[in-house]
């Protein structure tokens, strides 16, 4: 886990504070299984704010370039991460909205006693990743083999055997 502040969420949102930083991709432990290469860094910004209803909320932005593993060919597939989200914090589970009532692009969580920025950033990155990273159609190539323009029909060899010479 990378070094990031652990904050009092009530104070952070009431004062409208902001935290931003950079983290090397190799320091994001939970992300490692999805990566092809752990190079690069992620930039993040977390702002505390209040909703129109007066609820504490966070506005988050994470961005960076990741090298994910293509699930078709198992080679590297670049992924440009640029993710914005809003998180509203409520007092208890009873105050959480039903999923059908939750506004698009706004998540609700129970307000924690302490806000671990490192965990929050890593979770947002994980949520922004594609479920199945793949190259665009036709982008996968077996390593060491160039794709040919035309493939020989599988029964062409049989056809040559059938014809007299």
N, CA and C atoms as an extended XYZ file, in Angstrom:
495
Properties=species:S:1:pos:R:3:atomname:S:1:resname:S:1:resid:I:1 pbc="F F F"
N         0.853       -1.177        0.000 N   UNK     1
C         0.000        0.000        0.000 CA  UNK     1
C         0.894        1.233        0.000 C   UNK     1
N         0.520        2.219       -0.764 N   UNK     2
C         1.316        3.434       -0.847 CA  UNK     2
C         0.982        4.383        0.298 C   UNK     2
N         1.847        5.345        0.511 N   UNK     3
C         1.671        6.323        1.578 CA  UNK     3
C         0.695        7.408        1.147 C   UNK     3
N        -0.371        7.559        1.891 N   UNK     4
C        -1.353        8.622        1.667 CA  UNK     4
C        -1.980        8.928        3.015 C   UNK     4
N        -2.514       10.114        3.166 N   UNK     5
C        -3.066       10.475        4.474 CA  UNK     5
C        -4.313        9.683        4.846 C   UNK     5
N        -4.505        9.568        6.153 N   UNK     6
C        -5.743        9.022        6.710 CA  UNK     6
C        -6.414       10.210        7.393 C   UNK     6
N        -7.640       10.535        6.950 N   UNK     7
C        -8.277       11.786        7.349 CA  UNK     7
C        -9.558       11.572        8.144 C   UNK     7
N        -9.969       12.627        8.817 N   UNK     8
C       -11.286       12.676        9.460 CA  UNK     8
C       -12.257       13.144        8.372 C   UNK     8
N       -13.172       12.262        7.911 N   UNK     9
C       -14.038       12.629        6.784 CA  UNK     9
C       -14.967       13.806        7.081 C   UNK     9
N       -15.439       13.932        8.313 N   UNK    10
C       -16.341       15.035        8.653 CA  UNK    10
C       -15.616       16.383        8.499 C   UNK    10
N       -14.426       16.462        9.017 N   UNK    11
C       -13.634       17.694        8.933 CA  UNK    11
C       -13.209       17.957        7.485 C   UNK    11
N       -12.762       16.917        6.803 N   UNK    12
C       -12.288       17.033        5.423 CA  UNK    12
C       -13.375       17.599        4.507 C   UNK    12
N       -14.595       17.096        4.644 N   UNK    13
C       -15.688       17.562        3.782 CA  UNK    13
C       -16.237       18.913        4.242 C   UNK    13
N       -16.297       19.147        5.543 N   UNK    14
C       -16.815       20.423        6.055 CA  UNK    14
C       -15.933       21.597        5.633 C   UNK    14
N       -14.624       21.367        5.606 N   UNK    15
C       -13.699       22.442        5.241 CA  UNK    15
C       -13.440       22.504        3.736 C   UNK    15
N       -13.970       21.547        2.984 N   UNK    16
C       -13.763       21.541        1.539 CA  UNK    16
C       -12.301       21.346        1.160 C   UNK    16
N       -11.604       20.541        1.951 N   UNK    17
C       -10.183       20.313        1.692 CA  UNK    17
C        -9.987       19.416        0.466 C   UNK    17
N        -8.764       19.356       -0.006 N   UNK    18
C        -8.413       18.504       -1.145 CA  UNK    18
C        -7.051       17.865       -0.908 C   UNK    18
N        -6.918       16.657       -1.417 N   UNK    19
C        -5.657       15.924       -1.343 CA  UNK    19
C        -5.355       15.433       -2.750 C   UNK    19
N        -4.130       15.619       -3.184 N   UNK    20
C        -3.750       15.084       -4.487 CA  UNK    20
C        -2.347       14.525       -4.396 C   UNK    20
N        -2.046       13.626       -5.325 N   UNK    21
C        -0.725       13.025       -5.308 CA  UNK    21
C        -0.516       12.096       -6.482 C   UNK    21
N         0.605       11.427       -6.434 N   UNK    22
C         0.988       10.456       -7.456 CA  UNK    22
C         1.407        9.187       -6.737 C   UNK    22
N         1.130        8.068       -7.379 N   UNK    23
C         1.524        6.789       -6.795 CA  UNK    23
C         2.060        5.891       -7.911 C   UNK    23
N         3.225        5.256       -7.702 N   UNK    24
C         3.717        4.307       -8.700 CA  UNK    24
C         2.754        3.122       -8.797 C   UNK    24
N         2.513        2.665      -10.003 N   UNK    25
C         1.585        1.548      -10.219 CA  UNK    25
C         2.049        0.314       -9.452 C   UNK    25
N         3.353        0.112       -9.331 N   UNK    26
C         3.875       -1.072       -8.628 CA  UNK    26
C         3.480       -1.090       -7.147 C   UNK    26
N         3.102        0.074       -6.580 N   UNK    27
C         2.713        0.147       -5.170 CA  UNK    27
C         1.236       -0.154       -4.935 C   UNK    27
N         0.471       -0.386       -5.992 N   UNK    28
C        -0.959       -0.691       -5.869 CA  UNK    28
C        -1.119       -2.210       -5.836 C   UNK    28
N        -1.043       -2.784       -4.644 N   UNK    29
C        -0.991       -4.236       -4.457 CA  UNK    29
C        -2.182       -4.982       -5.061 C   UNK    29
N        -3.386       -4.487       -4.841 N   UNK    30
C        -4.584       -5.195       -5.300 CA  UNK    30
C        -4.749       -5.126       -6.816 C   UNK    30
N        -4.028       -4.250       -7.465 N   UNK    31
C        -4.125       -4.063       -8.910 CA  UNK    31
C        -3.192       -4.999       -9.684 C   UNK    31
N        -2.196       -5.547       -9.023 N   UNK    32
C        -1.128       -6.286       -9.691 CA  UNK    32
C        -1.609       -7.460      -10.537 C   UNK    32
N        -2.631       -8.176      -10.115 N   UNK    33
C        -3.087       -9.356      -10.863 CA  UNK    33
C        -3.693       -8.989      -12.225 C   UNK    33
N        -4.134       -7.769      -12.407 N   UNK    34
C        -4.734       -7.346      -13.676 CA  UNK    34
C        -3.701       -6.749      -14.635 C   UNK    34
N        -2.497       -6.510      -14.141 N   UNK    35
C        -1.491       -5.809      -14.937 CA  UNK    35
C        -0.601       -6.748      -15.734 C   UNK    35
N        -0.184       -6.281      -16.886 N   UNK    36
C         0.823       -6.978      -17.671 CA  UNK    36
C         2.197       -6.455      -17.278 C   UNK    36
N         2.237       -5.168      -16.936 N   UNK    37
C         3.480       -4.502      -16.562 CA  UNK    37
C         3.134       -3.481      -15.485 C   UNK    37
N         3.935       -3.413      -14.438 N   UNK    38
C         3.646       -2.519      -13.319 CA  UNK    38
C         4.372       -1.184      -13.424 C   UNK    38
N         4.725       -0.775      -14.640 N   UNK    39
C         5.392        0.512      -14.823 CA  UNK    39
C         4.391        1.660      -14.841 C   UNK    39
N         4.890        2.856      -14.660 N   UNK    40
C         4.052        4.052      -14.735 CA  UNK    40
C         3.579        4.520      -13.372 C   UNK    40
N         2.744        5.537      -13.412 N   UNK    41
C         2.196        6.080      -12.172 CA  UNK    41
C         0.773        6.568      -12.385 C   UNK    41
N         0.058        6.663      -11.275 N   UNK    42
C        -1.324        7.136      -11.261 CA  UNK    42
C        -1.346        8.474      -10.530 C   UNK    42
N        -2.070        9.411      -11.091 N   UNK    43
C        -2.286       10.697      -10.429 CA  UNK    43
C        -3.710       10.707       -9.869 C   UNK    43
N        -3.870       11.247       -8.669 N   UNK    44
C        -5.197       11.278       -8.057 CA  UNK    44
C        -5.462       12.613       -7.375 C   UNK    44
N        -6.745       12.898       -7.251 N   UNK    45
C        -7.202       14.085       -6.519 CA  UNK    45
C        -8.506       13.727       -5.834 C   UNK    45
N        -8.591       14.028       -4.537 N   UNK    46
C        -9.797       13.789       -3.748 CA  UNK    46
C       -10.174       15.112       -3.098 C   UNK    46
N       -11.411       15.559       -3.345 N   UNK    47
C       -11.901       16.809       -2.770 CA  UNK    47
C       -13.077       16.531       -1.849 C   UNK    47
N       -13.094       17.183       -0.712 N   UNK    48
C       -14.231       17.109        0.191 CA  UNK    48
C       -15.222       18.207       -0.142 C   UNK    48
N       -16.506       17.877       -0.088 N   UNK    49
C       -17.544       18.871       -0.379 CA  UNK    49
C       -18.845       18.475        0.302 C   UNK    49
N       -19.832       19.301        0.149 N   UNK    50
C       -21.173       19.038        0.681 CA  UNK    50
C       -22.152       19.024       -0.479 C   UNK    50
N       -23.122       18.105       -0.418 N   UNK    51
C       -24.155       18.053       -1.454 CA  UNK    51
C       -25.151       19.183       -1.213 C   UNK    51
N       -26.093       19.357       -2.133 N   UNK    52
C       -27.140       20.372       -1.969 CA  UNK    52
C       -27.972       20.097       -0.713 C   UNK    52
N       -28.060       18.808       -0.338 N   UNK    53
C       -28.809       18.422        0.867 CA  UNK    53
C       -27.973       18.555        2.133 C   UNK    53
N       -26.701       18.953        1.995 N   UNK    54
C       -25.824       19.122        3.148 CA  UNK    54
C       -25.082       17.863        3.570 C   UNK    54
N       -25.146       16.807        2.771 N   UNK    55
C       -24.441       15.570        3.114 CA  UNK    55
C       -22.965       15.678        2.733 C   UNK    55
N       -22.083       15.091        3.551 N   UNK    56
C       -20.665       15.088        3.181 CA  UNK    56
C       -20.448       14.228        1.939 C   UNK    56
N       -19.560       14.683        1.058 N   UNK    57
C       -19.310       13.956       -0.188 CA  UNK    57
C       -17.861       14.140       -0.616 C   UNK    57
N       -17.446       13.276       -1.523 N   UNK    58
C       -16.100       13.332       -2.080 CA  UNK    58
C       -16.199       13.387       -3.596 C   UNK    58
N       -15.375       14.205       -4.207 N   UNK    59
C       -15.227       14.218       -5.661 CA  UNK    59
C       -13.832       13.666       -5.928 C   UNK    59
N       -13.771       12.606       -6.733 N   UNK    60
C       -12.492       11.944       -6.977 CA  UNK    60
C       -12.135       11.941       -8.454 C   UNK    60
N       -10.849       12.050       -8.723 N   UNK    61
C       -10.343       11.912      -10.090 CA  UNK    61
C        -9.062       11.097      -10.025 C   UNK    61
N        -8.981       10.045      -10.837 N   UNK    62
C        -7.763        9.248      -10.969 CA  UNK    62
C        -7.435        9.155      -12.457 C   UNK    62
N        -6.154        9.225      -12.778 N   UNK    63
C        -5.749        9.112      -14.183 CA  UNK    63
C        -4.339        8.566      -14.273 C   UNK    63
N        -4.062        7.937      -15.408 N   UNK    64
C        -2.745        7.387      -15.664 CA  UNK    64
C        -2.820        6.388      -16.806 C   UNK    64
N        -1.696        5.824      -17.145 N   UNK    65
C        -1.633        4.819      -18.210 CA  UNK    65
C        -1.246        3.481      -17.596 C   UNK    65
N        -2.050        2.481      -17.882 N   UNK    66
C        -1.804        1.141      -17.361 CA  UNK    66
C        -1.558        0.176      -18.506 C   UNK    66
N        -0.825       -0.871      -18.216 N   UNK    67
C        -0.614       -1.946      -19.174 CA  UNK    67
C        -1.310       -3.181      -18.615 C   UNK    67
N        -2.502       -3.473      -19.148 N   UNK    68
C        -3.291       -4.615      -18.687 CA  UNK    68
C        -2.962       -5.843      -19.530 C   UNK    68
N        -3.410       -7.005      -19.083 N   UNK    69
C        -3.200       -8.248      -19.827 CA  UNK    69
C        -4.434       -8.555      -20.659 C   UNK    69
N        -4.245       -8.648      -21.969 N   UNK    70
C        -5.346       -8.992      -22.874 CA  UNK    70
C        -5.789      -10.418      -22.567 C   UNK    70
N        -7.069      -10.620      -22.409 N   UNK    71
C        -7.593      -11.941      -22.063 CA  UNK    71
C        -7.745      -12.863      -23.275 C   UNK    71
N        -7.489      -12.345      -24.480 N   UNK    72
C        -7.503      -13.195      -25.676 CA  UNK    72
C        -6.118      -13.763      -25.960 C   UNK    72
N        -5.115      -12.870      -25.982 N   UNK    73
C        -3.776      -13.289      -26.415 CA  UNK    73
C        -2.737      -13.237      -25.298 C   UNK    73
N        -3.118      -12.725      -24.132 N   UNK    74
C        -2.257      -12.620      -22.954 CA  UNK    74
C        -1.058      -11.686      -23.143 C   UNK    74
N        -1.120      -10.802      -24.123 N   UNK    75
C        -0.070       -9.796      -24.286 CA  UNK    75
C        -0.566       -8.477      -23.694 C   UNK    75
N         0.286       -7.478      -23.721 N   UNK    76
C        -0.050       -6.183      -23.132 CA  UNK    76
C        -1.089       -5.445      -23.967 C   UNK    76
N        -2.034       -4.841      -23.282 N   UNK    77
C        -3.009       -3.968      -23.930 CA  UNK    77
C        -3.004       -2.645      -23.140 C   UNK    77
N        -2.691       -1.523      -23.803 N   UNK    78
C        -2.651       -0.250      -23.087 CA  UNK    78
C        -4.059        0.196      -22.671 C   UNK    78
N        -4.139        0.798      -21.501 N   UNK    79
C        -5.416        1.310      -20.994 CA  UNK    79
C        -5.174        2.703      -20.431 C   UNK    79
N        -5.848        3.687      -21.009 N   UNK    80
C        -5.759        5.056      -20.512 CA  UNK    80
C        -6.825        5.249      -19.442 C   UNK    80
N        -6.387        5.347      -18.220 N   UNK    81
C        -7.294        5.518      -17.088 CA  UNK    81
C        -7.577        6.997      -16.897 C   UNK    81
N        -8.837        7.360      -16.906 N   UNK    82
C        -9.286        8.714      -16.588 CA  UNK    82
C       -10.683        8.536      -16.010 C   UNK    82
N       -10.782        8.586      -14.694 N   UNK    83
C       -12.040        8.238      -14.028 CA  UNK    83
C       -12.401        9.309      -13.001 C   UNK    83
N       -13.628        9.807      -13.116 N   UNK    84
C       -14.170       10.751      -12.142 CA  UNK    84
C       -15.323       10.085      -11.416 C   UNK    84
N       -15.429       10.342      -10.130 N   UNK    85
C       -16.563        9.788       -9.382 CA  UNK    85
C       -16.927       10.710       -8.225 C   UNK    85
N       -18.145       10.524       -7.769 N   UNK    86
C       -18.639       11.247       -6.587 CA  UNK    86
C       -19.142       10.215       -5.594 C   UNK    86
N       -18.785       10.423       -4.353 N   UNK    87
C       -19.188        9.514       -3.287 CA  UNK    87
C       -19.856       10.342       -2.197 C   UNK    87
N       -21.097       10.008       -1.912 N   UNK    88
C       -21.841       10.662       -0.836 CA  UNK    88
C       -21.739        9.769        0.399 C   UNK    88
N       -21.490       10.388        1.540 N   UNK    89
C       -21.362        9.616        2.787 CA  UNK    89
C       -22.589        9.850        3.666 C   UNK    89
N       -23.200        8.747        4.089 N   UNK    90
C       -24.385        8.812        4.948 CA  UNK    90
C       -24.030        8.303        6.342 C   UNK    90
N       -24.918        8.570        7.314 N   UNK    91
C       -24.633        8.233        8.718 CA  UNK    91
C       -24.625        6.734        9.009 C   UNK    91
N       -25.593        6.010        8.432 N   UNK    92
C       -25.690        4.583        8.727 CA  UNK    92
C       -26.267        3.833        7.531 C   UNK    92
N       -26.287        2.504        7.633 N   UNK    93
C       -26.767        1.681        6.520 CA  UNK    93
C       -28.226        1.944        6.182 C   UNK    93
N       -29.029        2.287        7.174 N   UNK    94
C       -30.446        2.560        6.929 CA  UNK    94
C       -30.631        3.791        6.033 C   UNK    94
N       -29.647        4.677        6.041 N   UNK    95
C       -29.722        5.888        5.224 CA  UNK    95
C       -29.234        5.696        3.799 C   UNK    95
N       -28.663        4.524        3.506 N   UNK    96
C       -28.195        4.265        2.144 CA  UNK    96
C       -29.378        4.180        1.192 C   UNK    96
N       -29.288        4.791        0.033 N   UNK    97
C       -30.395        4.707       -0.931 CA  UNK    97
C       -30.424        3.312       -1.574 C   UNK    97
N       -31.604        2.907       -2.025 N   UNK    98
C       -31.702        1.663       -2.787 CA  UNK    98
C       -30.926        1.851       -4.081 C   UNK    98
N       -30.446        0.744       -4.631 N   UNK    99
C       -29.679        0.838       -5.881 CA  UNK    99
C       -30.479        1.520       -6.980 C   UNK    99
N       -31.790        1.253       -7.035 N   UNK   100
C       -32.639        1.867       -8.065 CA  UNK   100
C       -32.747        3.382       -7.868 C   UNK   100
N       -32.626        3.839       -6.623 N   UNK   101
C       -32.746        5.267       -6.318 CA  UNK   101
C       -31.427        6.015       -6.443 C   UNK   101
N       -30.305        5.291       -6.459 N   UNK   102
C       -28.999        5.920       -6.509 CA  UNK   102
C       -28.816        6.656       -7.833 C   UNK   102
N       -28.379        7.889       -7.764 N   UNK   103
C       -28.183        8.694       -8.973 CA  UNK   103
C       -27.024        8.138       -9.796 C   UNK   103
N       -27.127        8.268      -11.099 N   UNK   104
C       -26.086        7.791      -12.004 CA  UNK   104
C       -24.779        8.527      -11.734 C   UNK   104
N       -23.693        7.776      -11.539 N   UNK   105
C       -22.388        8.372      -11.319 CA  UNK   105
C       -22.119        8.823       -9.896 C   UNK   105
N       -23.075        8.595       -9.007 N   UNK   106
C       -22.882        8.968       -7.602 CA  UNK   106
C       -23.089        7.729       -6.747 C   UNK   106
N       -22.067        7.379       -5.977 N   UNK   107
C       -22.150        6.233       -5.081 CA  UNK   107
C       -22.369        6.722       -3.659 C   UNK   107
N       -22.976        5.885       -2.852 N   UNK   108
C       -23.199        6.225       -1.447 CA  UNK   108
C       -22.537        5.167       -0.573 C   UNK   108
N       -21.858        5.628        0.475 N   UNK   109
C       -21.239        4.731        1.444 CA  UNK   109
C       -21.566        5.240        2.842 C   UNK   109
N       -21.424        4.356        3.823 N   UNK   110
C       -21.563        4.775        5.217 CA  UNK   110
C       -20.279        5.520        5.582 C   UNK   110
N       -20.433        6.682        6.191 N   UNK   111
C       -19.274        7.505        6.516 CA  UNK   111
C       -18.383        6.779        7.515 C   UNK   111
N       -17.119        6.554        7.148 N   UNK   112
C       -16.200        5.876        8.070 CA  UNK   112
C       -15.694        6.840        9.141 C   UNK   112
N       -15.136        6.284       10.217 N   UNK   113
C       -14.527        7.129       11.255 CA  UNK   113
C       -13.267        7.798       10.724 C   UNK   113
N       -12.537        7.048        9.915 N   UNK   114
C       -11.306        7.537        9.297 CA  UNK   114
C       -11.361        7.244        7.811 C   UNK   114
N       -10.878        8.169        7.011 N   UNK   115
C       -10.904        8.040        5.558 CA  UNK   115
C        -9.481        7.750        5.077 C   UNK   115
N        -9.251        6.500        4.667 N   UNK   116
C        -7.942        6.087        4.188 CA  UNK   116
C        -7.871        6.388        2.691 C   UNK   116
N        -7.157        7.430        2.338 N   UNK   117
C        -7.080        7.883        0.951 CA  UNK   117
C        -6.456        6.812        0.055 C   UNK   117
N        -5.455        6.103        0.539 N   UNK   118
C        -4.795        5.065       -0.267 CA  UNK   118
C        -5.783        3.969       -0.660 C   UNK   118
N        -6.577        3.490        0.293 N   UNK   119
C        -7.571        2.453       -0.008 CA  UNK   119
C        -8.636        2.972       -0.971 C   UNK   119
N        -9.067        4.194       -0.741 N   UNK   120
C       -10.106        4.797       -1.574 CA  UNK   120
C        -9.636        4.947       -3.029 C   UNK   120
N        -8.424        5.417       -3.218 N   UNK   121
C        -7.870        5.592       -4.566 CA  UNK   121
C        -7.726        4.241       -5.261 C   UNK   121
N        -7.194        3.252       -4.542 N   UNK   122
C        -7.006        1.934       -5.146 CA  UNK   122
C        -8.345        1.298       -5.537 C   UNK   122
N        -9.367        1.464       -4.707 N   UNK   123
C       -10.694        0.934       -5.040 CA  UNK   123
C       -11.283        1.621       -6.265 C   UNK   123
N       -11.117        2.919       -6.384 N   UNK   124
C       -11.630        3.638       -7.549 CA  UNK   124
C       -10.939        3.188       -8.831 C   UNK   124
N        -9.649        2.930       -8.750 N   UNK   125
C        -8.928        2.433       -9.922 CA  UNK   125
C        -9.470        1.064      -10.320 C   UNK   125
N        -9.639        0.173       -9.360 N   UNK   126
C       -10.158       -1.164       -9.647 CA  UNK   126
C       -11.555       -1.099      -10.269 C   UNK   126
N       -12.390       -0.201       -9.781 N   UNK   127
C       -13.742       -0.068      -10.318 CA  UNK   127
C       -13.744        0.512      -11.737 C   UNK   127
N       -12.697        1.238      -12.095 N   UNK   128
C       -12.629        1.860      -13.420 CA  UNK   128
C       -12.076        0.923      -14.492 C   UNK   128
N       -11.494       -0.200      -14.091 N   UNK   129
C       -10.897       -1.125      -15.064 CA  UNK   129
C       -11.974       -1.868      -15.843 C   UNK   129
N       -11.676       -2.225      -17.091 N   UNK   130
C       -12.636       -3.047      -17.841 CA  UNK   130
C       -12.719       -4.441      -17.210 C   UNK   130
N       -13.908       -5.051      -17.262 N   UNK   131
C       -14.060       -6.393      -16.696 CA  UNK   131
C       -13.166       -7.394      -17.406 C   UNK   131
N       -13.118       -7.302      -18.730 N   UNK   132
C       -12.297       -8.205      -19.537 CA  UNK   132
C       -11.479       -7.352      -20.503 C   UNK   132
N       -10.240       -7.050      -20.159 N   UNK   133
C        -9.432       -6.247      -21.074 CA  UNK   133
C        -9.028       -7.068      -22.310 C   UNK   133
N        -9.298       -6.518      -23.476 N   UNK   134
C        -8.929       -7.165      -24.746 CA  UNK   134
C        -8.504       -6.099      -25.746 C   UNK   134
N        -7.706       -6.517      -26.715 N   UNK   135
C        -7.378       -5.634      -27.829 CA  UNK   135
C        -8.633       -5.434      -28.663 C   UNK   135
N        -8.701       -4.352      -29.428 N   UNK   136
C        -9.822       -4.201      -30.357 CA  UNK   136
C        -9.800       -5.372      -31.354 C   UNK   136
N       -10.931       -5.643      -31.987 N   UNK   137
C       -11.011       -6.750      -32.946 CA  UNK   137
C        -9.858       -6.682      -33.934 C   UNK   137
N        -9.191       -7.806      -34.111 N   UNK   138
C        -8.067       -7.891      -35.030 CA  UNK   138
C        -6.758       -7.417      -34.437 C   UNK   138
N        -6.770       -6.959      -33.203 N   UNK   139
C        -5.547       -6.436      -32.589 CA  UNK   139
C        -4.679       -7.481      -31.928 C   UNK   139
N        -5.199       -8.679      -31.723 N   UNK   140
C        -4.425       -9.736      -31.081 CA  UNK   140
C        -3.603      -10.482      -32.120 C   UNK   140
N        -2.350      -10.690      -31.809 N   UNK   141
C        -1.458      -11.450      -32.696 CA  UNK   141
C        -0.656      -12.409      -31.836 C   UNK   141
N        -0.545      -13.637      -32.250 N   UNK   142
C         0.320      -14.557      -31.512 CA  UNK   142
C         1.759      -14.055      -31.558 C   UNK   142
N         2.464      -14.165      -30.445 N   UNK   143
C         3.840      -13.681      -30.406 CA  UNK   143
C         4.713      -14.473      -31.360 C   UNK   143
N         5.582      -13.749      -32.066 N   UNK   144
C         6.533      -14.390      -32.952 CA  UNK   144
C         5.961      -14.778      -34.304 C   UNK   144
N         4.693      -14.591      -34.532 N   UNK   145
C         4.085      -14.950      -35.809 CA  UNK   145
C         3.411      -13.731      -36.399 C   UNK   145
N         3.743      -13.433      -37.631 N   UNK   146
C         3.078      -12.330      -38.318 CA  UNK   146
C         1.800      -12.874      -38.938 C   UNK   146
N         0.746      -12.073      -38.866 N   UNK   147
C        -0.496      -12.515      -39.493 CA  UNK   147
C        -0.344      -12.424      -41.000 C   UNK   147
N        -0.801      -13.435      -41.690 N   UNK   148
C        -0.737      -13.420      -43.143 CA  UNK   148
C        -2.019      -12.838      -43.685 C   UNK   148
N        -1.905      -12.256      -44.888 N   UNK   149
C        -3.073      -11.625      -45.496 CA  UNK   149
C        -4.118      -12.679      -45.848 C   UNK   149
N        -3.665      -13.816      -46.370 N   UNK   150
C        -4.598      -14.885      -46.720 CA  UNK   150
C        -4.178      -16.160      -46.024 C   UNK   150
N        -5.137      -16.845      -45.466 N   UNK   151
C        -4.860      -18.142      -44.858 CA  UNK   151
C        -5.227      -19.223      -45.855 C   UNK   151
N        -4.443      -20.283      -45.861 N   UNK   152
C        -4.756      -21.400      -46.732 CA  UNK   152
C        -5.956      -22.133      -46.158 C   UNK   152
N        -6.870      -22.488      -47.007 N   UNK   153
C        -8.050      -23.233      -46.586 CA  UNK   153
C        -7.605      -24.567      -45.998 C   UNK   153
N        -8.196      -25.021      -44.912 N   UNK   154
C        -7.734      -26.245      -44.263 CA  UNK   154
C        -7.807      -27.493      -45.141 C   UNK   154
N        -8.709      -27.533      -46.110 N   UNK   155
C        -8.843      -28.725      -46.954 CA  UNK   155
C        -8.103      -28.590      -48.283 C   UNK   155
N        -7.311      -27.513      -48.441 N   UNK   156
C        -6.583      -27.317      -49.693 CA  UNK   156
C        -5.574      -28.444      -49.926 C   UNK   156
N        -4.935      -28.910      -48.866 N   UNK   157
C        -3.946      -29.997      -49.011 CA  UNK   157
C        -4.644      -31.266      -49.495 C   UNK   157
N        -5.822      -31.558      -49.007 N   UNK   158
C        -6.576      -32.732      -49.440 CA  UNK   158
C        -6.971      -32.599      -50.909 C   UNK   158
N        -7.339      -31.395      -51.294 N   UNK   159
C        -7.731      -31.148      -52.681 CA  UNK   159
C        -6.568      -31.394      -53.626 C   UNK   159
N        -5.358      -30.996      -53.231 N   UNK   160
C        -4.165      -31.241      -54.070 CA  UNK   160
C        -3.880      -32.736      -54.188 C   UNK   160
N        -4.110      -33.486      -53.127 N   UNK   161
C        -3.893      -34.937      -53.169 CA  UNK   161
C        -4.900      -35.620      -54.105 C   UNK   161
N        -6.086      -35.083      -54.142 N   UNK   162
C        -7.172      -35.663      -54.944 CA  UNK   162
C        -6.935      -35.468      -56.435 C   UNK   162
N        -6.363      -34.354      -56.843 N   UNK   163
C        -6.147      -34.058      -58.266 CA  UNK   163
C        -4.929      -34.838      -58.766 C   UNK   163
N        -5.090      -35.462      -59.958 N   UNK   164
C        -3.933      -36.173      -60.520 CA  UNK   164
C        -2.878      -35.178      -61.010 C   UNK   164
N        -1.615      -35.562      -60.895 N   UNK   165
C        -0.569      -34.660      -61.323 CA  UNK   165
C        -0.214      -34.768      -62.754 C   UNK   165
